[in-house]
Amino acid sequence: MPNHNPNNNGPGTLQEERFYVPFRGVCDPCPPIAFKTYVVPPNQYMTFQPPNLPQFSPEQALCIGTLWPALYSSYRPKRGGHDT
């Protein structure tokens, strides 16, 4: 089990991947899950779109899914995605 405190999500406050420890019941028949993760998208930190944001080229933006590097997230699905 990684040494993660669910209330301390790393040195930066804008970390995309967060961790928490799920509830473990005394009579739970399932094996315990040490921790779970979830991703907070970068657009949750931007209250408005500032003018003159840097932009990806149109070809690169189509490949990665956003025009602005500030809104790019390196999210990778854990199930059902393509492993590259």
All heavy atoms as an XYZ file, in Angstrom:
670
protein
N       0.840     -1.184      0.000
C       0.000      0.000      0.000
C       0.877      1.236      0.000
O       1.743      1.380      0.852
C      -0.892     -0.019      1.239
C      -1.713      1.235      1.420
S      -2.758      1.081      2.874
C      -2.940      2.799      3.242
N       0.679      2.153     -0.939
C       1.447      3.383     -0.926
C       1.148      4.199      0.318
O       0.056      4.119      0.872
C       0.992      4.122     -2.185
C       0.369      3.100     -3.044
C      -0.156      2.050     -2.130
N       2.096      4.976      0.732
C       1.929      5.807      1.918
C       1.255      7.125      1.521
O       1.907      8.129      1.333
C       3.288      6.048      2.567
C       3.144      6.757      3.898
O       2.055      6.859      4.441
N       4.248      7.242      4.412
N      -0.076      7.086      1.379
C      -0.824      8.271      0.986
C      -1.795      8.651      2.088
O      -2.551      7.819      2.566
C      -1.620      8.033     -0.297
C      -0.763      7.863     -1.499
N      -0.015      8.878     -2.024
C      -0.518      6.785     -2.272
C       0.633      8.430     -3.075
N       0.353      7.161     -3.239
N      -1.780      9.899      2.466
C      -2.757     10.429      3.392
C      -3.889     11.013      2.559
O      -3.658     11.859      1.721
C      -2.091     11.510      4.251
C      -3.052     12.122      5.259
O      -4.253     11.903      5.210
N      -2.493     12.884      6.169
N      -5.156     10.581      2.761
C      -6.234     11.067      1.908
C      -6.483     12.560      2.039
O      -7.055     13.170      1.144
C      -7.437     10.266      2.381
C      -7.100      9.782      3.722
C      -5.610      9.642      3.754
N      -6.034     13.179      3.101
C      -6.235     14.614      3.272
C      -5.053     15.429      2.775
O      -5.116     16.638      2.700
C      -6.502     14.945      4.741
C      -7.783     14.312      5.213
O      -8.748     14.232      4.459
N      -7.802     13.827      6.430
N      -3.959     14.763      2.460
C      -2.775     15.444      1.959
C      -2.464     14.873      0.588
O      -1.891     13.811      0.477
C      -1.591     15.233      2.916
C      -0.355     15.956      2.454
O      -0.400     16.743      1.520
N       0.750     15.678      3.094
N      -2.879     15.573     -0.462
C      -2.765     15.048     -1.814
C      -1.480     15.456     -2.503
O      -1.450     15.660     -3.693
C      -3.977     15.479     -2.632
C      -5.212     14.768     -2.169
O      -5.194     13.565     -2.009
N      -6.266     15.502     -1.926
N      -0.418     15.584     -1.773
C       0.865     15.879     -2.379
C       1.305     17.299     -2.112
O       0.598     18.087     -1.502
N       2.494     17.646     -2.588
C       3.039     18.971     -2.314
C       2.276     20.083     -3.011
O       2.152     21.173     -2.488
C       4.474     18.883     -2.826
C       4.471     17.764     -3.790
C       3.389     16.821     -3.346
N       1.744     19.820     -4.194
C       1.007     20.850     -4.912
C      -0.483     20.724     -4.673
O      -1.011     19.634     -4.515
N      -1.196     21.827     -4.621
C      -2.633     21.772     -4.406
C      -3.371     21.493     -5.703
O      -4.549     21.206     -5.678
C      -3.137     23.091     -3.810
O      -2.799     24.149     -4.698
C      -2.549     23.338     -2.448
N      -2.695     21.560     -6.855
C      -3.351     21.344     -8.130
C      -3.054     19.969     -8.711
O      -3.073     19.779     -9.907
C      -2.922     22.432     -9.126
C      -3.242     23.858     -8.726
C      -2.765     24.832     -9.788
C      -4.718     24.035     -8.487
N      -2.795     19.006     -7.865
C      -2.499     17.658     -8.328
C      -3.764     17.043     -8.913
O      -4.827     17.078     -8.301
C      -1.993     16.830     -7.161
C      -1.460     15.490     -7.562
C      -0.858     14.767     -6.371
O      -1.152     15.089     -5.243
N      -0.040     13.788     -6.634
N      -3.664     16.456    -10.113
C      -4.840     15.914    -10.802
C      -5.358     14.630    -10.166
O      -6.553     14.445    -10.043
C      -4.504     15.631    -12.259
C      -4.326     16.859    -13.088
C      -4.010     16.519    -14.533
O      -4.300     15.394    -14.970
O      -3.463     17.383    -15.206
N      -4.473     13.731     -9.787
C      -4.907     12.461     -9.223
C      -4.940     12.564     -7.705
O      -3.970     12.945     -7.067
C      -3.971     11.333     -9.647
C      -4.494      9.984     -9.271
C      -3.677      8.852     -9.858
O      -2.530      9.081    -10.256
O      -4.195      7.732     -9.911
N      -6.079     12.220     -7.129
C      -6.258     12.285     -5.685
C      -6.521     10.880     -5.157
O      -6.955      9.999     -5.870
C      -7.452     13.180     -5.340
C      -7.382     14.560     -5.952
C      -6.796     15.553     -4.986
N      -6.660     16.858     -5.610
C      -7.469     17.880     -5.380
N      -8.489     17.766     -4.578
N      -7.238     19.032     -5.971
N      -6.304     10.694     -3.865
C      -6.441      9.402     -3.219
C      -7.381      9.504     -2.032
O      -7.473     10.559     -1.404
C      -5.078      8.920     -2.699
C      -4.044      8.809     -3.766
C      -3.234      9.879     -4.092
C      -3.874      7.619     -4.447
C      -2.272      9.786     -5.085
C      -2.915      7.508     -5.436
C      -2.120      8.586     -5.752
N      -8.073      8.414     -1.725
C      -8.844      8.336     -0.490
C      -8.923      6.879     -0.043
O      -8.719      5.956     -0.825
C     -10.241      8.937     -0.647
C     -11.196      8.138     -1.496
C     -12.096      7.258     -0.913
C     -11.200      8.266     -2.880
C     -12.978      6.526     -1.686
C     -12.081      7.544     -3.648
C     -12.971      6.667     -3.051
O     -13.836      5.949     -3.821
N      -9.203      6.682      1.240
C      -9.323      5.341      1.817
C     -10.812      5.057      1.988
O     -11.493      5.769      2.727
C      -8.597      5.258      3.173
C      -8.773      3.892      3.798
C      -7.123      5.589      3.003
N     -11.343      4.033      1.308
C     -12.764      3.731      1.453
C     -13.080      3.111      2.810
O     -12.210      2.555      3.475
C     -13.038      2.750      0.317
C     -11.726      2.168     -0.032
C     -10.688      3.184      0.329
N     -14.344      3.194      3.188
C     -14.805      2.625      4.449
C     -14.663      1.106      4.420
O     -14.975      0.455      3.423
C     -16.268      3.005      4.685
C     -16.852      2.349      5.893
C     -16.535      2.797      7.158
C     -17.701      1.268      5.763
C     -17.076      2.187      8.288
C     -18.248      0.652      6.878
C     -17.933      1.112      8.139
N     -14.185      0.546      5.517
C     -14.055     -0.910      5.660
C     -14.985     -1.360      6.785
O     -14.743     -1.065      7.952
C     -12.623     -1.302      6.011
C     -11.636     -0.990      4.934
C     -10.258     -1.425      5.361
N      -9.273     -0.926      4.409
C      -7.978     -1.045      4.566
N      -7.493     -1.636      5.632
N      -7.154     -0.573      3.663
N     -16.038     -2.068      6.415
C     -16.967     -2.566      7.423
C     -16.421     -3.796      8.134
O     -15.651     -4.573      7.563
N     -16.854     -4.006      9.378
C     -16.387     -5.145     10.167
C     -16.873     -6.452      9.537
O     -16.151     -7.447      9.491
C     -16.887     -5.022     11.625
C     -16.471     -6.224     12.443
C     -16.369     -3.753     12.245
N     -18.097     -6.469      9.022
C     -18.679     -7.691      8.462
C     -18.644     -7.702      6.941
O     -19.397     -8.449      6.309
C     -20.130     -7.828      8.946
S     -20.253     -7.986     10.726
N     -17.803     -6.900      6.345
C     -17.723     -6.822      4.889
C     -17.095     -8.107      4.357
O     -15.976     -8.452      4.719
C     -16.883     -5.615      4.494
C     -16.965     -5.291      3.017
O     -17.589     -6.070      2.273
O     -16.410     -4.263      2.607
N     -17.806     -8.859      3.479
C     -17.257    -10.127      2.978
C     -16.200     -9.944      1.893
O     -15.477    -10.882      1.578
C     -18.492    -10.831      2.402
C     -19.376     -9.716      1.986
C     -19.154     -8.616      2.986
N     -16.089     -8.758      1.338
C     -15.128     -8.511      0.264
C     -13.747     -8.233      0.828
O     -13.615     -7.717      1.937
C     -15.571     -7.332     -0.592
S     -17.166     -7.598     -1.373
N     -12.687     -8.535      0.072
C     -11.351     -8.183      0.548
C     -11.213     -6.659      0.638
O     -11.785     -5.937     -0.169
C     -10.412     -8.752     -0.507
C     -11.253     -9.117     -1.667
C     -12.665     -9.218     -1.207
N     -10.475     -6.186      1.624
C     -10.354     -4.734      1.801
C      -9.599     -4.071      0.647
O      -8.671     -4.644      0.081
C      -9.581     -4.575      3.110
C      -8.887     -5.878      3.304
C      -9.716     -6.922      2.617
N     -10.016     -2.872      0.313
C      -9.350     -2.061     -0.701
C      -8.533     -1.009      0.048
O      -9.088     -0.240      0.845
C     -10.371     -1.394     -1.634
C     -11.163     -2.471     -2.386
C      -9.686     -0.446     -2.602
C     -12.311     -1.928     -3.205
N      -7.236     -1.002     -0.167
C      -6.350     -0.112      0.589
C      -6.637      1.359      0.296
O      -6.752      2.173      1.209
C      -4.897     -0.432      0.282
N      -6.768      1.703     -0.974
C      -7.059      3.085     -1.345
C      -7.655      3.099     -2.742
O      -7.523      2.151     -3.496
C      -5.800      3.954     -1.288
C      -4.774      3.603     -2.318
C      -4.719      4.286     -3.518
C      -3.857      2.590     -2.095
C      -3.782      3.962     -4.477
C      -2.915      2.259     -3.040
C      -2.873      2.944     -4.236
N      -8.345      4.182     -3.060
C      -8.901      4.387     -4.393
C      -8.415      5.736     -4.897
O      -8.041      6.606     -4.117
C     -10.433      4.374     -4.365
C     -11.004      2.997     -4.144
C     -12.484      3.005     -4.389
C     -13.011      1.590     -4.367
N     -14.385      1.530     -4.868
N      -8.430      5.892     -6.209
C      -7.993      7.155     -6.809
C      -9.099      7.730     -7.672
O      -9.987      7.010     -8.126
C      -6.747      6.941     -7.691
O      -7.079      6.066     -8.747
C      -5.584      6.393     -6.900
N      -9.043      9.033     -7.859
C      -9.923      9.718     -8.786
C      -9.164     10.897     -9.379
O      -8.176     11.357     -8.815
C     -11.234     10.161     -8.126
C     -11.074     11.160     -7.007
C     -11.283     12.520     -7.239
C     -10.742     10.758     -5.719
C     -11.149     13.438     -6.221
C     -10.610     11.662     -4.699
C     -10.823     13.016     -4.954
O     -10.694     13.924     -3.949
N      -9.622     11.361    -10.516
C      -8.936     12.433    -11.227
C      -9.795     13.690    -11.199
O     -10.994     13.639    -11.485
C      -8.644     12.028    -12.691
C      -8.038     13.179    -13.469
C      -7.726     10.824    -12.713
N      -9.187     14.807    -10.837
C      -9.849     16.104    -10.883
C      -9.353     16.802    -12.144
O      -8.162     17.073    -12.280
C      -9.506     16.955     -9.638
C     -10.189     18.300     -9.711
C      -9.893     16.223     -8.375
N     -10.246     17.084    -13.103
C      -9.800     17.706    -14.351
C      -9.292     19.130    -14.128
O      -9.751     19.833    -13.235
C     -11.047     17.700    -15.237
C     -12.183     17.382    -14.353
C     -11.664     16.797    -13.090
N      -8.335     19.572    -14.945
C      -7.738     20.895    -14.743
C      -8.725     22.038    -14.910
O      -8.526     23.107    -14.346
C      -6.640     20.977    -15.796
C      -6.680     19.751    -16.585
C      -7.693     18.842    -16.020
N      -9.812     21.850    -15.651
C     -10.757     22.956    -15.814
C     -11.481     23.294    -14.512
O     -12.097     24.343    -14.406
C     -11.762     22.650    -16.920
C     -12.663     21.486    -16.598
O     -12.397     20.719    -15.679
N     -13.713     21.327    -17.373
N     -11.391     22.447    -13.494
C     -12.007     22.742    -12.208
C     -11.246     23.815    -11.432
O     -11.772     24.393    -10.493
C     -12.098     21.464    -11.361
C     -12.939     20.393    -11.994
C     -14.377     20.832    -12.178
O     -15.016     21.308    -11.249
N     -14.874     20.700    -13.389
N     -10.002     24.056    -11.828
C      -9.188     25.062    -11.140
C      -9.230     26.417    -11.834
O      -8.743     27.405    -11.298
C      -7.727     24.603    -11.074
C      -7.547     23.284    -10.379
C      -7.114     22.164    -11.073
C      -7.821     23.150     -9.032
C      -6.946     20.955    -10.438
C      -7.662     21.940     -8.383
C      -7.221     20.859     -9.091
O      -7.067     19.664     -8.463
N      -9.775     26.477    -13.022
C      -9.778     27.713    -13.801
C     -11.184     28.314    -13.739
O     -12.120     27.773    -14.310
C      -9.383     27.421    -15.254
C      -9.008     28.645    -16.034
S      -8.420     28.254    -17.693
C      -6.844     27.508    -17.356
N     -11.347     29.429    -13.032
C     -12.673     30.021    -12.871
C     -13.127     30.770    -14.122
O     -14.314     30.906    -14.358
C     -12.695     30.978    -11.670
O     -11.687     31.972    -11.850
C     -12.426     30.216    -10.378
N     -12.196     31.275    -14.898
C     -12.508     31.940    -16.161
C     -11.344     31.702    -17.103
O     -10.256     31.338    -16.681
C     -12.760     33.437    -15.972
C     -11.548     34.189    -15.493
C     -10.712     34.822    -16.397
C     -11.229     34.252    -14.148
C      -9.573     35.501    -15.970
C     -10.096     34.926    -13.711
C      -9.273     35.548    -14.627
N     -11.591     31.913    -18.375
C     -10.533     31.696    -19.354
C      -9.767     32.997    -19.564
O     -10.300     33.954    -20.101
C     -11.121     31.223    -20.682
C     -10.067     30.922    -21.704
C     -10.675     30.343    -22.971
O     -11.761     29.798    -22.946
N      -9.972     30.485    -24.061
N      -8.525     33.044    -19.111
C      -7.736     34.262    -19.287
C      -7.429     34.512    -20.763
O      -7.345     33.565    -21.552
C      -6.446     34.001    -18.513
C      -6.537     32.645    -17.958
C      -7.805     32.016    -18.387
N      -7.267     35.752    -21.148
C      -6.928     36.048    -22.548
C      -5.498     35.609    -22.878
O      -4.648     35.508    -22.000
C      -7.068     37.565    -22.642
C      -6.936     38.056    -21.246
C      -7.412     36.966    -20.350
N      -5.274     35.351    -24.152
C      -3.942     35.042    -24.691
C      -3.312     33.777    -24.107
O      -2.107     33.733    -23.878
C      -2.992     36.225    -24.509
C      -3.522     37.471    -25.171
O      -4.118     37.397    -26.245
N      -3.353     38.611    -24.526
N      -4.121     32.753    -23.859
C      -3.551     31.477    -23.408
C      -2.772     30.848    -24.555
O      -3.174     30.946    -25.714
C      -4.664     30.510    -23.005
C      -5.247     30.657    -21.615
C      -6.377     29.650    -21.416
C      -4.198     30.444    -20.561
N      -1.658     30.190    -24.268
C      -0.932     29.474    -25.323
C      -1.824     28.385    -25.908
O      -2.694     27.842    -25.216
C       0.268     28.865    -24.608
C       0.286     29.411    -23.239
C      -1.000     30.094    -22.980
N      -1.610     28.065    -27.185
C      -2.434     27.071    -27.864
C      -1.566     26.022    -28.543
O      -0.462     26.312    -28.988
C      -3.313     27.735    -28.921
C      -4.326     28.684    -28.362
C      -5.202     29.288    -29.446
O      -5.002     29.053    -30.634
N      -6.179     30.065    -29.029
N      -2.112     24.795    -28.607
C      -1.489     23.746    -29.395
C      -1.776     24.012    -30.875
O      -2.696     24.764    -31.212
C      -2.075     22.374    -29.047
C      -1.677     21.850    -27.692
C      -2.640     21.530    -26.749
C      -0.345     21.642    -27.366
C      -2.284     21.029    -25.514
C       0.021     21.141    -26.129
C      -0.957     20.838    -25.205
N      -1.018     23.385    -31.741
C      -1.333     23.453    -33.167
C      -2.658     22.716    -33.389
O      -3.025     21.844    -32.599
C      -0.227     22.798    -33.988
O      -0.220     21.409    -33.748
N      -3.407     23.048    -34.450
C      -4.688     22.357    -34.680
C      -4.546     20.841    -34.784
O      -5.373     20.098    -34.249
C      -5.186     22.956    -36.000
C      -4.550     24.304    -36.052
C      -3.208     24.137    -35.400
N      -3.498     20.350    -35.426
C      -3.302     18.905    -35.552
C      -3.072     18.260    -34.184
O      -3.629     17.213    -33.865
C      -2.119     18.596    -36.473
C      -2.317     19.036    -37.908
C      -2.011     20.519    -38.138
O      -1.336     21.149    -37.288
O      -2.467     21.049    -39.153
N      -2.221     18.884    -33.388
C      -1.926     18.345    -32.066
C      -3.163     18.446    -31.165
O      -3.444     17.531    -30.392
C      -0.754     19.097    -31.443
C      -0.241     18.458    -30.177
C       0.969     19.181    -29.617
O       1.307     20.280    -30.057
N       1.604     18.584    -28.641
N      -3.920     19.534    -31.271
C      -5.122     19.703    -30.455
C      -6.150     18.618    -30.764
O      -6.817     18.111    -29.856
C      -5.717     21.086    -30.681
N      -6.290     18.241    -32.026
C      -7.223     17.169    -32.382
C      -6.781     15.831    -31.810
O      -7.610     15.001    -31.440
C      -7.357     17.073    -33.900
C      -8.188     18.171    -34.555
C      -8.067     18.075    -36.067
C      -9.632     18.067    -34.123
N      -5.495     15.614    -31.714
C      -4.983     14.344    -31.185
C      -5.151     14.234    -29.673
O      -5.452     13.155    -29.169
C      -3.520     14.173    -31.542
S      -3.250     13.876    -33.290
N      -4.948     15.330    -28.950
C      -4.990     15.241    -27.491
C      -6.305     15.704    -26.885
O      -6.552     15.482    -25.711
C      -3.819     15.988    -26.841
C      -3.876     17.469    -27.131
C      -2.505     15.413    -27.264
C      -2.848     18.263    -26.375
N      -7.161     16.370    -27.671
C      -8.502     16.678    -27.195
C      -8.722     18.058    -26.624
O      -9.804     18.331    -26.109
N      -7.746     18.937    -26.687
C      -7.947     20.305    -26.217
C      -7.020     21.234    -26.979
O      -5.952     20.841    -27.436
C      -7.709     20.444    -24.704
O      -8.029     21.775    -24.293
C      -6.276     20.151    -24.318
N      -7.434     22.472    -27.091
C      -6.629     23.461    -27.795
C      -5.606     24.112    -26.869
O      -4.562     24.562    -27.306
C      -7.546     24.536    -28.398
C      -6.921     25.623    -29.246
C      -6.192     25.036    -30.449
C      -7.979     26.605    -29.715
N      -5.896     24.134    -25.564
C      -5.050     24.860    -24.618
C      -4.260     23.914    -23.725
O      -4.838     23.030    -23.080
C      -5.908     25.774    -23.755
C      -6.623     26.786    -24.567
C      -6.129     27.952    -25.070
C      -7.973     26.712    -25.010
N      -7.082     28.604    -25.790
C      -8.228     27.874    -25.780
C      -9.000     25.786    -24.859
C      -9.456     28.120    -26.363
C     -10.215     26.028    -25.441
C     -10.434     27.189    -26.179
N      -2.946     24.086    -23.625
C      -2.134     23.248    -22.734
C      -2.554     23.342    -21.265
O      -2.441     22.368    -20.525
C      -0.710     23.781    -22.923
C      -0.718     24.407    -24.270
C      -2.110     24.961    -24.459
N      -3.084     24.487    -20.843
C      -3.505     24.646    -19.446
C      -4.677     23.734    -19.104
O      -4.896     23.420    -17.934
C      -3.880     26.097    -19.178
N      -5.434     23.282    -20.109
C      -6.576     22.407    -19.864
C      -6.302     20.951    -20.221
O      -7.191     20.121    -20.163
C      -7.796     22.905    -20.658
C      -8.304     24.273    -20.238
C      -9.452     24.700    -21.123
C      -8.728     24.265    -18.787
N      -5.064     20.635    -20.551
C      -4.709     19.259    -20.901
C      -4.578     18.419    -19.638
O      -3.973     18.822    -18.656
C      -3.397     19.221    -21.679
C      -2.922     17.818    -21.937
C      -3.592     16.993    -22.832
C      -1.823     17.309    -21.265
C      -3.172     15.696    -23.065
C      -1.390     16.014    -21.486
C      -2.072     15.219    -22.391
O      -1.663     13.934    -22.602
N      -5.151     17.240    -19.658
C      -5.042     16.293    -18.559
C      -4.478     14.988    -19.095
O      -4.894     14.511    -20.149
C      -6.414     16.047    -17.937
O      -6.322     15.051    -16.941
N      -3.578     14.396    -18.364
C      -2.958     13.140    -18.791
C      -3.753     11.941    -18.304
O      -3.199     10.882    -18.068
C      -1.528     13.077    -18.273
O      -1.538     13.171    -16.862
N      -5.055     12.098    -18.140
C      -5.924     11.023    -17.650
C      -5.836      9.792    -18.537
O      -5.911      9.873    -19.746
C      -7.367     11.518    -17.613
C      -8.369     10.433    -17.338
C      -8.485      9.905    -16.065
C      -9.184      9.939    -18.336
C      -9.393      8.903    -15.803
C     -10.095      8.935    -18.089
C     -10.200      8.425    -16.816
O     -11.096      7.434    -16.565
N      -5.653      8.654    -17.904
C      -5.647      7.374    -18.610
C      -6.666      6.472    -17.930
O      -6.578      6.228    -16.729
C      -4.272      6.729    -18.546
C      -3.214      7.538    -19.243
C      -1.936      6.702    -19.380
N      -0.851      7.502    -19.866
C      -0.645      7.798    -21.134
N      -1.468      7.376    -22.031
N       0.386      8.532    -21.505
N      -7.641      5.954    -18.679
C      -8.638      5.079    -18.060
C      -7.993      3.801    -17.532
O      -7.035      3.296    -18.109
C      -9.624      4.791    -19.175
C      -8.937      5.161    -20.428
C      -7.864      6.144    -20.086
N      -8.525      3.297    -16.438
C      -7.988      2.071    -15.842
C      -8.599      0.833    -16.451
O      -8.030     -0.227    -16.412
C      -8.249      2.083    -14.348
C      -7.473      3.180    -13.664
C      -7.688      3.180    -12.198
C      -6.866      4.322    -11.666
N      -6.996      4.643    -10.342
N      -9.803      0.969    -17.040
C     -10.471     -0.162    -17.670
C     -10.996      0.251    -19.026
O     -11.420      1.382    -19.210
C     -11.646     -0.629    -16.827
C     -11.247     -1.339    -15.582
C     -12.461     -1.880    -14.915
N     -12.923     -0.854    -13.987
C     -14.057     -0.888    -13.346
N     -14.886     -1.875    -13.537
N     -14.387      0.056    -12.521
N     -10.984     -0.666    -19.959
C     -11.601     -0.438    -21.243
C     -10.850      0.475    -22.180
O     -11.302      0.745    -23.286
N      -9.710      0.989    -21.757
C      -8.935      1.876    -22.616
C      -7.886      1.112    -23.397
O      -7.690     -0.087    -23.217
N      -7.236      1.807    -24.267
C      -6.163      1.199    -25.051
C      -4.850      1.396    -24.326
O      -4.533      2.488    -23.870
C      -6.076      1.857    -26.433
C      -7.326      1.683    -27.233
N      -7.658      0.484    -27.802
C      -8.314      2.549    -27.522
C      -8.809      0.624    -28.429
N      -9.232      1.856    -28.272
N      -4.115      0.330    -24.149
C      -2.794      0.429    -23.524
C      -1.773      0.734    -24.593
O      -1.531     -0.056    -25.491
C      -2.415     -0.877    -22.832
C      -3.289     -1.157    -21.626
O      -3.842     -0.185    -21.084
O      -3.410     -2.333    -21.242
N      -1.179      1.921    -24.524
C      -0.153      2.299    -25.492
C       1.143      2.561    -24.814
O       1.221      2.902    -23.694
C      -0.560      3.558    -26.281
O      -0.825      4.610    -25.376
C      -1.751      3.263    -27.162
